[in-house]
């Protein structure tokens, strides 16, 4: 995962900021590719008879679990997005930024 972050350079503050103002879509492409790969792998694992009961149990827990409302999810997403835009970093990229020597988000 770290190699993919380094090669795509999605951890750079300018790339993160440009994603939020719809100027550069490198970050979105990388995350969509990762999500598609994860969905494919989980789909394959769900077909294996040994893991099917576990997937059914987890599916029941997550689909029926709705304690949080839409408003709290929206407020949390807006706050997280604002913090990421201001700082030029996101929680998943912090270690890649440290490893690459990115000193600050400005």
Secondary structure, 3 states (H helix, E strand, C coil): CHHHHHHHCCCCHHHHHHHHCCCCCHHHHHHHHHHHHHHHHHHHHHHCCCCHHHHHHHHHHHHCCCCCCHHHHHHHHHHHHHHHHHHCCCCCCHHHHHHHCCCCCC
